[in-house]
């Protein structure tokens, strides 16, 4: 992957990640490595039913087992936290199930022991009596079913400004219904030359971070310290303080490096349970999940997306109605934000005069769904790009030209009312086409093996409003320390933020020490999510570094000494204090502008920037078996100015490969009673090295985000946007059958080929 030369000293130059040596030598610091004196291990007793009343929990046999410290139920939790419900959107999730369970695998009791194996064995001795209730699993059925209610009452959290309007629909399973209304949709369909109506579905999957979730809590002289593998330490502090009725400064949250997150470790996951258990036991408690347990904790939304489009004789989309149902599982988590933020992009990156969108977050009796790499965008791109290909085929237009004809341009309003700016949609699309040699016909294969190709394009709005604060200090010797609550989970954020600060200060990024999140020391950051860190925290770090530079200049002026840059800091401080002493502090904060959408989903300022990603794919398909192989994959993104090209390339490829797993491998397989049948890597397959195409390209186009730090914006998700639809179109192009439900399996392709052959055979 190559980039043009840069005028910057640090920005745009490839450097190794700051933590790379520690990782390859095994000295990197993870929460899993932490062990505290007198620490107890916690193992959960989990529900065996998807929906049931808890009639009794018998803990006698478990409590009598040698080595067991205590068996804890919701009744014990409520002695230390009277209202133990939490959540970023609704306060709907109890620390341990109270009176009722809402999905299989929900924790309803916990065994504490000094030996984790004793705790695990004793958990199997807890006896639970249930009254089984009817359950609902399908998102569309749940949205329209009032006989089975997952929740009888909803309490909006009111924490975030963009979710303060939440109320839910009383007497239904709908937690949020977002609507966008733009233009006259009825007129568009009435006057259309062509009308297309398709439904696309995606499956429930799990993040599978290779470092499973873990939280350890311990009491201190003032309050409590939580060591946790979290993407949002500032929110954890805020929410735990709320649950306990404490001041925030009594709650300390510390993170280390994360072994992957992808949205799984956001908001509250294990922290509230660890805190409650520590308050009960008065000893440190470690709550660490197995890979299997993660499947019952947080997942990616399954969706049903019906999309109707009106198209004129020239191939322009004149009207579109999108109806998206998001399967949120038993608890809302941040699903309402996914439903809203991704919902308003469901019309696609196209200039459509008449657009209606209805997006529903729905409770079901499956494990909870929340943030996942892409934040809902991959689900809607799958739908609107698949339909783009089907429309192009139906009207006899090349799929690339159909997209070019309908593409949104900078300066034009998105359907939500915000004018497009710094969105390199056409540039990304054209580069995908160029890398795929789109103008050159491909070799179609021979015999039973056929070849085809496809491309897909998607965009994502940056989450807003959010807040990021940064502090950077210069010590007596002039060395700099950057304090931020952005969490490095493998995406290279420590290095990116050091590059931004170093560029301002005129020093090397490698010479800046980045302090990992510790809410007693590092300032507030909303969360490490949604590819917001480069833009939001990057701007805060840039401001903090500029403030520090100003402080050094002011010190030089006060001493009557010429200012020559940060290299003078040590001499200036020695001159002021007559020794190596003192600390200079720079601070910066960033809150992007944002206007909440009105009742029709309209806003002149709905997002600070747009992230763009496109993918081209070539496949070969065996028509006798349905097996297909991805031969080539080209991924192109707009990330503005690449801060560190070395990391940019790995972020693009990582996102694309992860999405490839969703396309043809991964699916949480539930039986008719809601029991998950493949909660382990022995049955749940993620991409391996042999699943990656031999021809695999990555590129960031030459673009700039004018409001970003040195022209940069996020890219951790952009590589995943167009993958699924490109694969589906390539298969269609090869053998003439379309798959509309993910994942795409050889069985699906074979069945579609067999059905087509049956339909074409003479009766």
N, C-alpha and C positions, 0 to 999 in steps of 0.2 A: 504494500500500500504506500503510495507516494503522495507528497504534498508539495506545493510550491514554497519557495523561500519566504521567510518572514522577517519583518523589520524589528521584531521584538527580541529581547535577550533571552527570555525564558518561554514565553507563549509560542506554541507552534513547533517547539523542539522536542524530540523524543527523549525521555529520560526514564530510567527504571523506577518502578514504584518504590516509595520510601520504605515500605515494609517487606520488600521482596526478599532481602537477605534473611530476615528473621523467619519468613515462611519456609524457605527452602532448607534452612538449617534446623528447623523444628523448634525454634525458640520463640515463635510468635505467641502472644498472650491472648488466650481465649477464656471465656468464663468457665468452660468445662474443666479447665485446669485448676480452678480454685477449690481449695479444701480448707474449711474453717474448724477450729477446735470445738468439740462437743456438737458437731453438726449432725443433724438428723436427715435421713432420706425419706422422701414422700413417694408413695405409690397409690394411684387412684383406683377405686372401684368404679367401674363404668356400667352404664345402663345397657341392658340386654334387649331393650325394646325401643322402637322409634317414637312412641307416644304412649305414655302410661302415667297413672297416678301411683305415687309411692305410698303403699299401705304401711310398710314397716321395714326397718333396717336392723338386722340382728348382728351385733358386732362382738358377741361374747366369745365365740371360738377364736376369732382373730385376735382379740385383746388378750386372750389367755396364752397365746403362742409366745414361747420364750424369746426375748429380744425385742418384742414390740413395746414401744414407748406409749403410744396412744392411737386409738381409732377415732377419727374426726368426721362428724357429719355436719349438715347445714345448721342444725340446732346449736352446735358448739361454735360455729362461725358467727352466728347471730349474737352470741354473748360478747364478742369483741367488736363486731361490725354489725350494728342493728339492721341496717339496710344494705345488704351485700350485693347490690346490683350495679353493674358497670356497663360501659360501652361508649364509643365516640359519637354515635348518632342517637341511639336510644339507650336509656338505662334499663335494658331488658334481660341481661345475662347475669344469673346468680353465680357466685363463686363456687358453690356446690348446689346441685339441684334441690329446690325447695318444693315439696309436695308433688311435683310432677317432673317427668323427663320429657324432652322434646326431640331427641334424636338418639340413635344407637351410638354408644361410646361416650355419652355425656357423663362427666364425673359426678358422683353422688355421695362418695365417702372417700377418705384418704387414710392410709395406714402410715404411721411414723415409726421409724426404727433406725438404729445406728448402722445397721447393715442393710444395704439396698435389697439384697436377695431375701432377707427375712421379711422386709416390707412387702416385697412382691408376692411371696408365698402366702403371707397372712391376708393380703387383699383378696386372694381366691377363697378365703374362708368366710368372708362377709356374706350373709344371706339377706336377699332383698325380696320382699313380696310386692307384687304389682297388681294393679287393675288396668289391663291393657285397653287402650282407647284407639279408635279409628285414626289412621294416619294419612297424610297427603304428601306426595313426593314430586309430582309434576308441577312446574311453575304456572302453566296456563290453567290447569285444573284448580290449583290452589287460589289463583287470583279470582276465580269466579265461583268458588265454593264457600258458602257461609255455614255449612253444616259442621265442618271440621275447622276449628280455629286453633292455630298454633299458640297465639297469645290472646288473652281476654282483654288486656289493657296495655297501652303503650305510654311510656314517659319519655318525651324528647329530652336529649341531653343538654342542648342549647350551648354547647361548648364552642363550636366554630361558627363564624358569621354566615358562611354559605349554607349552613344547615339549621339556622335558627327558625326557619319556617316549617320545620318538620312537625307533623301531627299524626300521620298515618290515617288510614280509613277505618273508623270504628266499625266493629262487627264484620271485618274482612281480614284477609291475610296480606293486604297491600300495605307495605310500610311507607312507600313513596310512589306517587305518580307524577312524573314530570311531563309537561306538555310544551311543545313549540308550535306556534302558529305563524306562518308567513305566507301571504298571498291567498289566492282563491283556488283551493285545491279542487273543488267540484268543477269549476269552469275548465281547469286544465285537463281533467279526465274526460270531460264532455267533448272537448275539442281535439283530443289526441288522435293521431293517426294509428298509434299502437298503444296498447295497455298491457303491462306485464305484472304478474302477481306470483310471487314465489315465497316460500318459507324455508329458512335455513336454521339449523340447530347446532349447538356446540355442547360438549360434554363437561361434566364436572371432573376436574383434575386437582392434583395437589402440588405444592411448590417444591417439595423434596429438597430442602436445603440440607446439605450433607453434614452440617453441624445442627443436630436437632435442638429444639427450643429448650432453654434452661434459664431458671431464675433462682437465685439464692438470697435469702433475706436474713439479716441479723440486727438485733437491737443494739443501740448505742446510747450514750449518756443523754442525748437530747431527743432521740426519736428512733428512726430506723434507717438502715442502709440496705439498698437492693442492688445486688450485682446481677445484671441481666443481659442476655443477648437480645437486645431490643433495637429496632430502627427508630424509635421515638422516645428517647429518655426524658425529654421535657414533658411530653404528654403523660408518661408514666408517673412522674412526680406530681403533676397537677391532679391526676385522677386518684392516685393513692391518698393524697392529702384530702381530697374531697370525701372519699370513702371513710376516712378516719376522723374527719372534722378537725384536722390539724392545719397549722400554718405550713406553707410549702417548705420553709427552711428547716422543718423537722424531718423532711424526707429527702434522703440522698440517693440518687440513682447513678450507678457507674456502669459503663459499658466498656468492652474491649473490642478487639477485632471480631467480626462476625464471619462465620463460615457459610456465607450465603444467607439471603433473606427473601428477596423477590416479592416482598409484601407480606410474607407470612408472619414476620416478627414486629408488626406495627401495632400501635396502640396498646391495649392491655391483652396479654395472653395468659401467662403464668404468674405474673407479678402479684396480682391481688390474692391469689391462692397462697403464694409463698409468704406474703405479709400476714395473712390471717393465721396460717399455721405457726409462724414464728411468735405471734402475739399469744397464741394458745399455749405453745410449748415453752415459751420463754427461753428458747435455744435457737441457734441458727438452723434453718431448714433449707434443704436443696430439693427443688422440683425440676427434674430433668426427664424429658419425654424420650421414648424410643421412636424410631422411624414410624412404626405402626401407629403409635398414639398421635402422631402429627396429622394423620389422615382424618382423625376425629376432631381436630382442633380448628383448622382453618383450611379453606379450599378456594378454588377459582369458580366463579359463577357459571353454571350451565345456563344456556339461553335458548329461547325460541324467538326468532326474528322474522316477522312477516313484512315484506317490502313490496309495495305496489308503485309502479312508475308509469307516468304518461310520457310518450315520446312522439315528437312530430315527424313529418316526412323526411326532414333533413337529418334526423338522428339526434336532435337536441332533446334532453330531458326537460320537460316543461312543468312537470309536477311529480311529487313523490310523497307517499304516506308510509311512514315507518312505525311499526308497532313491535316493541321489544319487551320481552318478559325475562327478568333476571331471577334465577333461582337462588335466593339468599340463604336458604337453609333455616335452621332453628332460631338464629339470633342475627340481628342486623349488622353488627360490626360496623364497617364503613361502607357497606353496600349501597345505602342511599346516595352517597357521594358518587360512587361508581355509576349508579343509575342516571344521575343527573349530568355529570361531567362527560361521560361517554355517550349518554343518550343524545345530547344536543349535536353530536357529530355523526349521528347514524345516517344522515342523508348523504354522507361522503364528501370528498373534496371537489365537489362539482357545483357549478353556478346554476342553481335551480330557483326559478322565480316563485314557485308555489311549493311550499314544503310544510308538511305537518308531521310531527313526531310525538308519539306517546310511549313513554318508557316507564316500566313498572318494576319496583323492587318487591319481591313476594316472599313471604315466609313459607317454608315447608318443613317437613320432619326429616330432613337430611342434615349432615354436618354443615356448620356455618360456612358461608362464603364471604370473602372480603377482598382486599387489595391483592392484586397479582400482577406481575410484570406486564405492562400494557394498560393496566387499570381499566379493563373493559373494552379497550379499543380493538383488540384482536377479534373479539366476538362480533362487533359491528362491521369491521372491515371484511371479515369472512362473508357477511351477507351482502353488503353493497357492491363489493368487487366481484363476487360470484355472479350477481345479477348483471353487472356491467358486461361480463363476458357473454352471458346468455342473450342479452339484448343485442349486442353486436352481431352474434351469430344469426339471430332471427331476422335482422334487417340487412344482413349481408355486408357489414362493415368490419374492417380490421379492428380488433380490440384496442390496439394502440391508438389508432386514429379516432375511435369513439371517445376514448378518454381525453385525448387532446382537444377535441371539439367541445367537450363539456367542462373542461377544467376551470376551477376558480383561479383568478389571477389576483395578484397584489393590487390593491386599490378598489377591488370589488367587495361588496358586503357578503359575509357568510349568512346563512339562513337565520342565525340568531341575532343578526343586526350589526355585528362587529366587522369593521373593515379589515380585510386581509392585509398583512404587512410582514415583510421579511419571511415569507413562506415560499421556499424554492420548489414548489410542486412541479412546475414544468421542467425545471432543470433536473430534478431527481428522476422524473419519468423518462426524459430523453436520455439520461445517462444509463438507466436500466436497459432501455431499448438498444443503445449503442453497444453496451457490454454484451448483450445477447445476440448481436448481429441480426437485429430484427428484420432488416430489409433483405437479408439473404435467406432464401428458403432452406429449411433444414432437410436433412436426409431422413426419410420416413421409416426406414427399417425394411426388413424383408421377412417373409414367412409369417410366423405367429407372433413375432416380436415387433411392435410398432412404437414409433417415437412421436413425441409432441412437446409443445412448449406453451408457457403461459407467463403472464406477469400480473403483479398486483401493486396497488399504491394506497397508502393510508396516511392519515394525519391525526395528531393528538393535540389537544389544548392543554397548556400547563395549568395545573391546579392553582386556583386563587380564590380568596385572598390568603396569604400566608406571611409569616414573619420569620426573619433570620437575623441573628445578632452575632457579631464576632468581636473578639478582643485579641490584640497582638501586643506583645511586650518586647522591649529591648533591655537586656540586663547590663550590668556595669561594664562588661567586656564587649558590649555591642551585639551579642548573639540574640536571636529573635525566637520567640515562642508564640505559636498560634493556638488560641483556645477557641474551639468550636464544638457544637453538639451534633454536627453532622457525623454519621456513623459510617466507617469504612467497612463494607461487607464484601469486598472483592472488586468493587467498581473503580477503585483508585481515587477516591475522593480526597484522602489525605494529601496525595501527590498533586492533584488538581488545585486544591486550595493553596498549597505551598507555592505552586507556580504563579498563581494570581498575586499572592502577597509579594513574592520575590520580584515579579515584574515591576510592581509599583516601587519597591524599595531599592531596586538595582543590585540585588544580591542573588546568590544561587538558591534554587528551591531546595536542594539537598542540605543546605545549611540551616533550614528552618525546622524547628522541632514542633510537631503537631500533637497537641494533648487530646487524648480521646475523651469522649463525653463523660463528664462528672458534674452533676448538677450543682454541686457545692463550689465548682470552679469555672466550668464552661457556661457561657450565656445561653439563652433560650434559642432553640430552633424548633419550628413546628414539627418536622419529622424528615427522615431521609426516605423520600418516596417520590413516585411519579416523575422521575428525572428532573426534579426541581433544584437539586443542590448546586449544580454548575451555575445556573442562572441566579437563584435566590441567595444562597450562601456565598456564591462567588462575588456577587455585587456587594454583600455585606463585608466580606474579607477585603475587597478592593477599597471600600470606604475606610475600613479600620487601618489598613496599611497606609493610606493617604493621610489619615489622622496622625499616625505615628510619625510619618515623615515630617509632617507639619510641626509636631512637638520637638523633633530634633532641630529643625530650622529655627524654631522659637528659642530653643536653648542656646543655639549658636548666636543668635541676635542678642540675647540677654547678656551673653558673655563678651560681646563685641568681637566675635571670631567669624571669619568668612565661613559660609556653609558650602561644603563640598559633597554632601550626600551621606548615606548611612555609615560609610566607612569612618566618619568622624565621631560616631556616637561614643565610643570608649574614651577617646581623648576629651570630649566635651564633658562627660560625666566625671572623669577624674579631675578635670579643671574645676568643676563645680564643688565636688565633695572632697577634694584633696586625696582621694584614694579610689580604688575600684569599688564603686558603690552606686546605689540608686537604681531606679527602674522607670523607664518611660512607657506609657501605656497609650495605645491607640484603640479606639472603639468605632464600630460601624454597624449600622442596621439597615435592613432593606425590607420594605413592604410594597409590592407592586400595586399599581392602580387596579381597581376592579369595581364594576357596577353590577349589583345583583340583577338577575333577569326578572322581568315583570311577569304578570299572569300568563302572558303568551310566550314566555321563554325568550323575550327580546332583551338585548343589552348592547349598548354601544361599546362596552369594554368588558367582554366576558372572559378574556384570557390575556396574559402578558405576552405570550408567544405561541407559535405552532411548531411542533416537531413533525418531521416528514420522513417517511421511509418507504422504499419500494424494493421489490424483489422480482427477479426473473428466474424461471426454472425450466429445465429440460428433463424429460423423463423417457424411459422405455417401459412398455407394458407387455406382458406375456398374455396374449388373448386366450390361451388355453387354461391358465390358472388364475388370472387376475393379479398375479404378483407384479409389482412395479418397482423400478429402481430410479432414484434421482441421480441423473448423470451430471448435472451442472446447476449451480446456484449462484446468482449474482445479486448482491445486496448493496443498495445505495441509500444514503441518508443525508439530510440537511441538519447539521449540528452547529451551524454558524462557523465561527473560527475554532478549529480543533486546538484545544489547550495542550494536549499531549498526544500526538499522533499514534504513539505506541499503544496507548490505552484505548484510543478511539477504535482502532482495528479490532481489538479483543472484545470491546463492548458490542460492536456491530455483529461480529461472528457469534458471540455468546448468545445474544438475543435471538438471532436467526436459528441457531441450533436448538435452543430451548423451545422455540415455537414449532420446530420440526417435530419434536416429540409430541406436541398436542395434535399435530396434523395426522400422524399415522401410527402412533404407538400408545399414547397414554389415554386411559379412561378409568375412572373409579367405577367399578362394576358392582351395582347393588342388586340384591334379589328383590322379590315382590314385597318383602317385609321391611325393606330398608337396611338389610344387613350387608355390609361391605365385604366382598369376597376376595379382594386382592390388595390388602393393606400391607404389602411388603415388596421389596425389590425382587423377590423370587417370582412374583406374578405381575407386578406393576413395573413396566419397562420404560426406562428413559433412554434417550439417545446415547449410544456409545461411539467410539471412534470409527467403527465400521459403517455406521449410519450416515456419516458425513460424506457428501459427494466429493469425488476426486477433484473436480473443477469447482472451486469455491472462492468467489471473489468478494471483496469489500471495498467500499469507496465512500468518502465524504465529499460532497460537491463543494466548490468554492463559493461560499455564501457568507453572509454576516448577519448576526442579530444585533441591530443597532443599539438596543437597550441592554444587551448582555455585557458581562465583564470581558473586555477586549474582543467583543463581537461574538462571544460563545453562548451556547445554550445546551441543554441536556440531550443525551443520545442513548441512554441505557436501555430504552424500550424500542426505539425507532426501527431497529433491525428485524423486529418480529411482526410488523404490521401486515405486510403483503404476502407473507409466506404461504398461508393456507389456501387462499384463493388461487394463487399462482400454480400450486401443485394440482388443485382440482381442475383448473383449465388445461394444464399440460396433459393430464390424463384424458380429458374430454377431447382435446386436440388430437391425441394419439389414437383413441379407439372409439370415440363418439358417444360415450356415456358420461352423465353428470352425477356426481355424488353431492348431496346437499346437507349431509349430517357428518360432523366430525366425531371420532377420527375416521379417516379413510383407510380401510383395510383391504387386503387382497380379496377377502370374502365379499366385501361390498362391491368391488369392481367386477368380480366374477358373476355375482348375482345380477348386477345391472346388465352385463353382457348377455347372460342367459335370457333375461327378460326381453331385451331388445331382439334377440334372435327369435324368440317365441312370437313376439309381436310382428316381426317381419316375415315369418313363415306363412305360406299359404294355408288356409284352413281346409 
